[in-house]
Amino acid sequence: MQLFLCPDDFKAILGVRMMLTVDQVAERFEVTPETIRRWVRRGKIKARKIGYRTLRFRLADIVKFEEGR
C-alpha cells in the first residue's frame, strides 16, 4: 500500500501535532463518517474526544492504522 502525504501531513512529520476530523479521516479512507465512528466504537482506530461529541484523530494514529490494514 502506498502512503500519500498531503502538505498538512508534513506538519506532523516536523513535530507539529496534526489532528484530523471525522470527515477528513473518512475522505482519506473513502468511507462514510459513520463508518469511522463505528470503527472508533469497535476499537479499530484511536480517537480523542474533544468536548461532548466531537472526535479528533492524531495523524500518527491514522498512519499506523493504514499500515495495519
NORLINTA-V989641 format. One record per pair of residues at least 4 apart in sequence whose C-alpha atoms are under 6 Angstrom apart, sorted by the first residue. I is the first residue (numbers start at 1). J is the second residue. D is the distance in whole Angstrom. If there is no record, write none. Layout:
<<I J D> <I J D>>
//
This chain:
<<5 9 6> <11 16 5> <12 16 5> <12 17 5> <12 18 5> <18 58 6> <18 59 6> <19 56 6> <19 57 5> <19 58 5> <20 24 6> <20 56 6> <20 57 5> <21 56 5> <22 33 6> <23 33 6> <26 30 6> <26 31 5> <26 32 6> <26 33 5> <39 44 5> <39 45 6> <40 44 6> <40 45 5> <47 56 6> <47 57 5> <48 55 6> <48 56 5> <49 54 6> <49 55 5> <50 54 5> <50 55 6>>
//
